[in-house]
Amino acid sequence: MLEGTERAPGLIGPNAVLQLLPVLDRLGGPERRASTLAAAGIFEVPDGSRMIPERDAARLHHQLRREEPELAPALTAHAGVETAQYILRHRIPPAAQTLLKALPKRLAARLLSRAIAGHAWTFVGSGQLQVVDAWTFEIVDNPLIRGEVSDACLCNWHASVFAQLYRTLVAPDATCTETRCGAQPGGDCCRFELSA
């Protein structure tokens, strides 16, 4: 990029915001949802029909971490599970799901990781997803935590999306742990390790 040029704003899938709305409703009703969205600078809720500016999703995730530092990991993890459920209902054809479930988990993981890589722009925005192997992903310059500093890993939403997809399509006991976060001091990427 040339010095002095601005980076084009990235886009991310609307579920990075939409799946947090029921969480906010359960946390404190419509008033809580409205106040958190306003504090995050979101005055129009996405309708789900198109990609949204990643900065809106990032501000909402950041605002939730600021307002509820103890609860945010569980709340964003729940939204991640719901995002994966949406993907399973609307984005992965039933025949493909049946095939993945029938395959040995090693092969199913390989195919699923390729599919995730092929659609990464929908959930990493302008960040870059790297498939280390079929059970390990890294996100460089994750927009949902860009500019934040934390001793703890912050990317519970992404970890839960990965875990739920693998639990449903590869192995029912699959788990995903963020072992390194780009928000941590010296963190160069967010690393997610799956196991089953």
RODO-2510 file (C-alpha; in nm, 4 decimals, decimal comma):
residues 196
     n   res          X          Y          Z
     1     m     0,0000     0,0000     0,0000
     2     l     0,1291     0,3442    -0,0839
     3     e     0,2096     0,5716     0,2033
     4     g    -0,0698     0,8190     0,2667
     5     t    -0,3412     0,6014     0,1129
     6     e    -0,6315     0,4856     0,3226
     7     r    -0,7168     0,1203     0,3610
     8     a    -1,0521     0,0386     0,2048
     9     p    -1,3082    -0,0428     0,4721
    10     g    -1,3526    -0,4167     0,5097
    11     l    -1,6821    -0,6006     0,5071
    12     i    -1,7877    -0,8915     0,7241
    13     g    -2,0937    -1,1148     0,7408
    14     p    -2,3899    -0,9623     0,9265
    15     n    -2,4025    -1,2494     1,1760
    16     a    -2,1054    -1,0915     1,3547
    17     v    -2,3684    -0,8401     1,4744
    18     l    -2,7028    -1,0142     1,4308
    19     q    -2,6244    -1,3139     1,6540
    20     l    -2,5280    -1,0804     1,9386
    21     l    -2,8706    -0,9121     1,9405
    22     p    -3,0601    -1,1975     2,1132
    23     v    -2,7734    -1,2149     2,3632
    24     l    -2,8209    -0,8462     2,4439
    25     d    -3,1972    -0,8949     2,4689
    26     r    -3,1530    -1,1766     2,7222
    27     l    -2,8976    -0,9710     2,9108
    28     g    -3,1221    -0,6694     2,9630
    29     g    -3,4089    -0,6511     2,7190
    30     p    -3,4666    -0,4057     2,4343
    31     e    -3,3368    -0,1135     2,6391
    32     r    -3,0032    -0,2834     2,6949
    33     r    -2,9785    -0,3767     2,3290
    34     a    -3,0528    -0,0194     2,2211
    35     s    -2,8042     0,1361     2,4642
    36     t    -2,5223    -0,1038     2,3722
    37     l    -2,5818    -0,0583     2,0000
    38     a    -2,5875     0,3205     2,0413
    39     a    -2,2666     0,3135     2,2467
    40     a    -2,1100     0,1077     1,9644
    41     g    -2,2277     0,3630     1,7075
    42     i    -2,4740     0,1272     1,5402
    43     f    -2,7982     0,3096     1,4714
    44     e    -2,9329     0,0812     1,1997
    45     v    -2,9471    -0,2925     1,2591
    46     p    -2,8380    -0,4942     0,9539
    47     d    -3,1164    -0,6823     0,7791
    48     g    -2,8944    -0,9831     0,7071
    49     s    -2,9167    -0,9551     0,3311
    50     r    -2,5646    -0,8247     0,2695
    51     m    -2,2197    -0,7863     0,4155
    52     i    -2,1707    -0,5057     0,6673
    53     p    -1,8760    -0,2804     0,7546
    54     e    -1,6420    -0,4796     0,9779
    55     r    -1,5821    -0,1694     1,1901
    56     d    -1,9483    -0,1844     1,3047
    57     a    -1,9106    -0,5451     1,4167
    58     a    -1,5756    -0,4666     1,5804
    59     r    -1,7215    -0,1739     1,7747
    60     l    -2,0095    -0,3887     1,9006
    61     h    -1,7813    -0,6741     2,0130
    62     h    -1,5501    -0,4211     2,1789
    63     q    -1,8413    -0,2449     2,3496
    64     l    -1,9726    -0,5724     2,4885
    65     r    -1,6263    -0,6578     2,6246
    66     r    -1,6089    -0,3132     2,7837
    67     e    -1,9580    -0,3261     2,9376
    68     e    -1,9449    -0,6898     3,0507
    69     p    -1,5810    -0,7938     3,0934
    70     e    -1,6715    -1,1043     3,2950
    71     l    -1,9663    -1,2164     3,0812
    72     a    -1,8406    -1,1192     2,7354
    73     p    -1,6501    -1,4440     2,6675
    74     a    -1,9607    -1,6574     2,7277
    75     l    -2,1910    -1,4137     2,5485
    76     t    -1,9788    -1,3913     2,2355
    77     a    -1,9241    -1,7684     2,2435
    78     h    -2,3009    -1,8198     2,2440
    79     a    -2,3333    -1,5816     1,9476
    80     g    -2,0601    -1,7832     1,7707
    81     v    -2,2554    -2,1073     1,8163
    82     e    -2,5649    -1,9377     1,6742
    83     t    -2,3616    -1,8066     1,3801
    84     a    -2,2447    -2,1604     1,3029
    85     q    -2,6029    -2,2840     1,3289
    86     y    -2,7048    -2,0180     1,0760
    87     i    -2,4257    -2,1322     0,8415
    88     l    -2,5405    -2,4929     0,8748
    89     r    -2,9033    -2,4013     0,8027
    90     h    -2,8409    -2,1611     0,5153
    91     r    -2,4929    -2,1952     0,3663
    92     i    -2,3859    -2,5605     0,3621
    93     p    -2,6067    -2,7789     0,1435
    94     p    -2,7640    -3,0796     0,3196
    95     a    -2,5938    -3,3227     0,0801
    96     a    -2,2517    -3,1784     0,1679
    97     q    -2,3332    -3,2040     0,5375
    98     t    -2,4386    -3,5674     0,4981
    99     l    -2,1171    -3,6460     0,3119
   100     l    -1,8926    -3,4792     0,5711
   101     k    -2,0657    -3,6612     0,8570
   102     a    -2,0142    -3,9962     0,6829
   103     l    -1,6420    -3,9489     0,6197
   104     p    -1,3620    -4,0381     0,8634
   105     k    -1,2955    -3,7321     1,0770
   106     r    -0,9459    -3,6794     0,9331
   107     l    -1,0839    -3,6465     0,5805
   108     a    -1,3941    -3,4535     0,6904
   109     a    -1,1727    -3,2034     0,8744
   110     r    -0,9569    -3,1575     0,5667
   111     l    -1,2592    -3,0866     0,3454
   112     l    -1,4265    -2,8602     0,5994
   113     s    -1,1079    -2,6592     0,6557
   114     r    -1,0856    -2,6025     0,2782
   115     a    -1,4462    -2,4838     0,2688
   116     i    -1,3840    -2,2513     0,5633
   117     a    -1,0775    -2,1084     0,3894
   118     g    -1,2774    -2,0552     0,0719
   119     h    -1,5382    -1,8491     0,2549
   120     a    -1,3153    -1,6839     0,5149
   121     w    -1,3869    -1,3317     0,3923
   122     t    -1,7380    -1,3634     0,5365
   123     f    -1,6113    -1,3932     0,8942
   124     v    -1,2621    -1,2421     0,8937
   125     g    -1,3359    -0,9345     0,6846
   126     s    -1,0111    -0,7665     0,5845
   127     g    -0,8123    -0,9996     0,8121
   128     q    -0,6359    -1,2999     0,6618
   129     l    -0,7243    -1,6577     0,7491
   130     q    -0,4420    -1,9083     0,7279
   131     v    -0,5100    -2,2809     0,7426
   132     v    -0,2090    -2,4242     0,9250
   133     d    -0,3569    -2,7726     0,8980
   134     a    -0,7072    -2,9214     0,8994
   135     w    -0,7327    -2,8640     1,2747
   136     t    -0,5543    -2,5291     1,3132
   137     f    -0,6442    -2,1830     1,1860
   138     e    -0,4774    -1,8459     1,2268
   139     i    -0,6308    -1,5055     1,1649
   140     v    -0,3816    -1,2291     1,0954
   141     d    -0,5072    -0,8744     1,1606
   142     n    -0,8416    -0,9894     1,3000
   143     p    -1,0762    -0,6909     1,2588
   144     l    -1,2906    -0,7846     1,5609
   145     i    -0,9976    -0,7180     1,7958
   146     r    -0,7882    -0,4801     1,5858
   147     g    -0,6269    -0,2154     1,8060
   148     e    -0,7192    -0,3844     2,1348
   149     v    -0,4708    -0,4995     2,3974
   150     s    -0,5491    -0,7783     2,6420
   151     d    -0,3672    -1,0379     2,8475
   152     a    -0,6464    -1,2859     2,7706
   153     c    -0,7604    -1,4256     2,4370
   154     l    -1,0616    -1,2311     2,3093
   155     c    -1,1867    -1,4248     2,0071
   156     n    -1,4525    -1,6458     2,1631
   157     w    -1,6911    -1,5734     1,8754
   158     h    -1,4531    -1,7156     1,6137
   159     a    -1,3545    -2,0116     1,8335
   160     s    -1,7206    -2,1024     1,8848
   161     v    -1,8020    -2,0768     1,5138
   162     f    -1,5177    -2,3192     1,4362
   163     a    -1,6058    -2,5534     1,7238
   164     q    -1,9740    -2,5788     1,6354
   165     l    -1,9041    -2,6438     1,2666
   166     y    -1,6556    -2,9193     1,3556
   167     r    -1,8858    -3,0661     1,6229
   168     t    -2,1683    -3,0917     1,3742
   169     l    -1,9803    -3,2014     1,0632
   170     v    -1,6586    -3,3728     1,1773
   171     a    -1,6719    -3,5070     1,5341
   172     p    -1,9366    -3,4533     1,8050
   173     d    -1,6683    -3,4084     2,0718
   174     a    -1,4736    -3,1410     1,8797
   175     t    -1,3488    -2,8426     2,0765
   176     c    -1,1709    -2,5260     1,9702
   177     t    -0,9324    -2,3221     2,1833
   178     e    -0,7792    -1,9902     2,0963
   179     t    -0,4213    -2,0520     2,2073
   180     r    -0,2832    -1,7120     2,1052
   181     c    -0,4595    -1,3813     2,0384
   182     g    -0,3547    -1,0881     1,8246
   183     a    -0,4642    -0,8594     2,1098
   184     q    -0,2072    -1,0069     2,3478
   185     p     0,1224    -0,8226     2,3871
   186     g     0,3477    -0,9414     2,1075
   187     g     0,0586    -1,1294     1,9458
   188     d     0,1029    -1,1507     1,5714
   189     c    -0,2181    -1,3448     1,5020
   190     c    -0,5113    -1,5246     1,6581
   191     r    -0,4464    -1,9001     1,6603
   192     f    -0,7300    -2,1527     1,6935
   193     e    -0,6582    -2,5188     1,7647
   194     l    -0,9313    -2,7780     1,7241
   195     s    -0,9250    -3,1277     1,8676
   196     a    -1,1545    -3,4280     1,8853
***
